Amino acid sequence: MKISSEHYKKLESEVKEVLKDNPTYLEDCKALGEKKSSVRVRWNLFHMVCDKDHYTFARTLWEYCNDDHIDTALKRIVGGLT
């Protein structure tokens, strides 16, 4: 995973905050089953995080990470929450 530990911790914290504000998000996604892929669930969370600061954090990540690196971090974060 190419994302720095500092940025990983920030992403993890922000994802947890988004889920705290939307407590049924993961259950709602599971209820949709095949209509909502796990990739879409992770990236929707990422975009909810990034909307909070008008994509400043996302631009910082994209300076040195690609989407695969970010998705790996999101898998680890979301996998630990489900």
C-alpha positions in Angstrom: 0.0 0.0 0.0 1.6 3.2 -1.1 -0.5 5.6 1.0 1.5 7.1 3.9 0.7 6.1 7.5 -0.3 9.6 8.3 -2.8 9.8 5.4 -4.1 6.3 6.1 -4.9 7.3 9.7 -6.6 10.4 8.5 -8.6 8.5 5.9 -9.6 5.9 8.5 -10.7 8.5 10.9 -12.7 10.4 8.3 -14.4 7.2 7.1 -15.4 6.3 10.6 -16.7 9.8 11.1 -18.8 9.5 7.9 -20.2 6.2 9.1 -20.9 7.6 12.5 -23.0 10.3 10.8 -24.6 7.7 8.5 -24.9 4.7 10.9 -27.0 2.5 8.6 -24.9 3.1 5.4 -23.2 -0.3 5.4 -26.3 -2.2 6.4 -28.3 -0.4 3.7 -25.7 -1.3 1.1 -25.7 -5.0 2.2 -29.5 -5.0 1.9 -29.1 -3.9 -1.8 -27.0 -6.9 -2.4 -25.7 -7.4 -5.9 -27.0 -4.0 -7.0 -24.4 -2.3 -4.8 -20.8 -3.7 -5.4 -18.3 -3.5 -2.6 -16.1 -1.3 -4.8 -19.0 1.2 -5.2 -19.6 1.1 -1.4 -15.9 1.9 -0.7 -15.7 4.7 -3.3 -19.0 6.3 -2.2 -17.5 6.5 1.3 -14.3 8.0 -0.1 -16.3 10.7 -1.9 -18.3 11.4 1.2 -15.1 12.0 3.0 -13.7 14.2 0.3 -16.8 16.2 -0.1 -16.2 17.5 3.4 -13.1 19.5 2.4 -13.9 20.1 -1.2 -11.5 17.3 -2.4 -8.4 18.9 -0.8 -7.5 15.6 0.9 -8.2 13.6 -2.3 -5.9 15.9 -4.3 -3.2 15.4 -1.7 -3.5 11.6 -2.1 -3.7 11.7 -5.9 -0.4 13.6 -5.9 1.4 10.3 -5.1 -1.2 7.5 -5.1 -3.4 6.1 -7.8 -6.9 4.7 -7.3 -5.6 1.2 -6.7 -3.5 2.4 -3.7 -6.5 4.3 -2.3 -8.8 1.3 -2.8 -6.4 -1.0 -1.0 -6.5 1.4 2.0 -10.3 1.6 1.8 -10.6 -2.2 1.7 -8.5 -2.4 4.9 -10.6 0.3 6.6 -14.0 -0.9 5.6 -13.1 -4.6 6.0 -12.3 -3.9 9.6 -15.7 -2.2 10.2 -17.9 -4.9 8.7 
